[in-house]
């Protein structure tokens, strides 16, 4: 079974940076093709903010965060990262990492099979 554990959340002031980590079980990369980061704030729909395709390393970003965040992977540590810079109060949300067996990593037709427990990110002004 694929297991995902997020960490690195916390409280920062606007303009600050945060690095989220998603540690995956060892079997993950034999089962799935994509890793994604999602977020959900109170009163808002869940939003996918980034994804990475393991086969070719292609990355994808939502317009709301493009230019401010970077998704990356470290296969040796079975970990995917989300580096977030120039944070804004509207970035406040619970952030989740997820894994997909599909090669469709981003967009409305992408589907994710496994999810982490989430980590809270709070950005104050």
Secondary structure as a PSIPRED ss2 file (coil, helix, strand):
# PSIPRED VFORMAT (PSIPRED V4.0)

   1 X C   1.000  0.000  0.000
   2 X C   1.000  0.000  0.000
   3 X C   1.000  0.000  0.000
   4 X E   0.000  0.000  1.000
   5 X E   0.000  0.000  1.000
   6 X E   0.000  0.000  1.000
   7 X E   0.000  0.000  1.000
   8 X C   1.000  0.000  0.000
   9 X C   1.000  0.000  0.000
  10 X E   0.000  0.000  1.000
  11 X E   0.000  0.000  1.000
  12 X E   0.000  0.000  1.000
  13 X E   0.000  0.000  1.000
  14 X C   1.000  0.000  0.000
  15 X C   1.000  0.000  0.000
  16 X C   1.000  0.000  0.000
  17 X C   1.000  0.000  0.000
  18 X E   0.000  0.000  1.000
  19 X E   0.000  0.000  1.000
  20 X E   0.000  0.000  1.000
  21 X E   0.000  0.000  1.000
  22 X E   0.000  0.000  1.000
  23 X E   0.000  0.000  1.000
  24 X E   0.000  0.000  1.000
  25 X C   1.000  0.000  0.000
  26 X C   1.000  0.000  0.000
  27 X C   1.000  0.000  0.000
  28 X H   0.000  1.000  0.000
  29 X H   0.000  1.000  0.000
  30 X H   0.000  1.000  0.000
  31 X H   0.000  1.000  0.000
  32 X C   1.000  0.000  0.000
  33 X C   1.000  0.000  0.000
  34 X E   0.000  0.000  1.000
  35 X E   0.000  0.000  1.000
  36 X E   0.000  0.000  1.000
  37 X E   0.000  0.000  1.000
  38 X E   0.000  0.000  1.000
  39 X E   0.000  0.000  1.000
  40 X E   0.000  0.000  1.000
  41 X C   1.000  0.000  0.000
  42 X C   1.000  0.000  0.000
  43 X C   1.000  0.000  0.000
  44 X C   1.000  0.000  0.000
  45 X C   1.000  0.000  0.000
  46 X C   1.000  0.000  0.000
  47 X E   0.000  0.000  1.000
  48 X E   0.000  0.000  1.000
  49 X E   0.000  0.000  1.000
  50 X E   0.000  0.000  1.000
  51 X E   0.000  0.000  1.000
  52 X E   0.000  0.000  1.000
  53 X E   0.000  0.000  1.000
  54 X C   1.000  0.000  0.000
  55 X C   1.000  0.000  0.000
  56 X C   1.000  0.000  0.000
  57 X C   1.000  0.000  0.000
  58 X C   1.000  0.000  0.000
  59 X E   0.000  0.000  1.000
  60 X E   0.000  0.000  1.000
  61 X E   0.000  0.000  1.000
  62 X C   1.000  0.000  0.000
  63 X C   1.000  0.000  0.000
  64 X C   1.000  0.000  0.000
  65 X C   1.000  0.000  0.000
  66 X C   1.000  0.000  0.000
  67 X C   1.000  0.000  0.000
  68 X C   1.000  0.000  0.000
  69 X E   0.000  0.000  1.000
  70 X E   0.000  0.000  1.000
  71 X E   0.000  0.000  1.000
  72 X E   0.000  0.000  1.000
  73 X E   0.000  0.000  1.000
  74 X E   0.000  0.000  1.000
  75 X H   0.000  1.000  0.000
  76 X H   0.000  1.000  0.000
  77 X H   0.000  1.000  0.000
  78 X C   1.000  0.000  0.000
  79 X E   0.000  0.000  1.000
  80 X E   0.000  0.000  1.000
  81 X E   0.000  0.000  1.000
  82 X E   0.000  0.000  1.000
  83 X E   0.000  0.000  1.000
  84 X E   0.000  0.000  1.000
  85 X C   1.000  0.000  0.000
  86 X C   1.000  0.000  0.000
  87 X C   1.000  0.000  0.000
  88 X C   1.000  0.000  0.000
  89 X H   0.000  1.000  0.000
  90 X H   0.000  1.000  0.000
  91 X H   0.000  1.000  0.000
  92 X C   1.000  0.000  0.000
  93 X E   0.000  0.000  1.000
  94 X E   0.000  0.000  1.000
  95 X E   0.000  0.000  1.000
  96 X E   0.000  0.000  1.000
  97 X E   0.000  0.000  1.000
  98 X E   0.000  0.000  1.000
  99 X E   0.000  0.000  1.000
 100 X E   0.000  0.000  1.000
 101 X C   1.000  0.000  0.000
 102 X C   1.000  0.000  0.000
 103 X C   1.000  0.000  0.000
 104 X C   1.000  0.000  0.000
 105 X C   1.000  0.000  0.000
 106 X C   1.000  0.000  0.000
 107 X C   1.000  0.000  0.000
 108 X C   1.000  0.000  0.000
 109 X C   1.000  0.000  0.000
 110 X C   1.000  0.000  0.000
 111 X C   1.000  0.000  0.000
 112 X C   1.000  0.000  0.000
 113 X C   1.000  0.000  0.000
 114 X E   0.000  0.000  1.000
 115 X E   0.000  0.000  1.000
 116 X C   1.000  0.000  0.000
 117 X C   1.000  0.000  0.000
 118 X C   1.000  0.000  0.000
 119 X E   0.000  0.000  1.000
 120 X E   0.000  0.000  1.000
 121 X E   0.000  0.000  1.000
 122 X E   0.000  0.000  1.000
 123 X E   0.000  0.000  1.000
 124 X E   0.000  0.000  1.000
 125 X C   1.000  0.000  0.000
